[in-house]
């Protein structure tokens, strides 16, 4: 359900996306309100789940996670409850950081982060390819990241 937001709410969201650790005082100065109404607006955005959570952005390379892949997954639709079972199984695999239902060449796309190619190969052959509902897998290995934005593209 879409929540009605004014320009001030949208400015708050832009600033929080850029720096979720901004103090309420700094935020209030940047949007031109006093601290109390600013905090009230932020709390309202959280209550309405416009702001769902706050996270630390961690550099995967600093943790030794050097391989990112995208995997196109086509399912075997002859089985009952195929996509529900597949979703349940991939939800338990921690290296799968994102999973989307898509249209086109495949049914799902998975984003996978691993230590190295050997770890990815093991995941591919011992976990993903062993899921009965999977008909076909196609791996796309990323060479480098050109753009990755956590800021949603909206205007205020």
Secondary structure, DSSP 8 states (H G I E B T S, - for coil): ------HHHHHHHHHHHH-TT--HHHHHHHHTS-HHHHHHHHHHHHHTTSS--------GGGGT--EEEEEEEEE-TTSTTHHHHHHHHHHT-TTEEEEEE--SS-SEEEEEEESSHHHHHHHHHHTGGG-TTEEEEEEEE-S--S----S-----
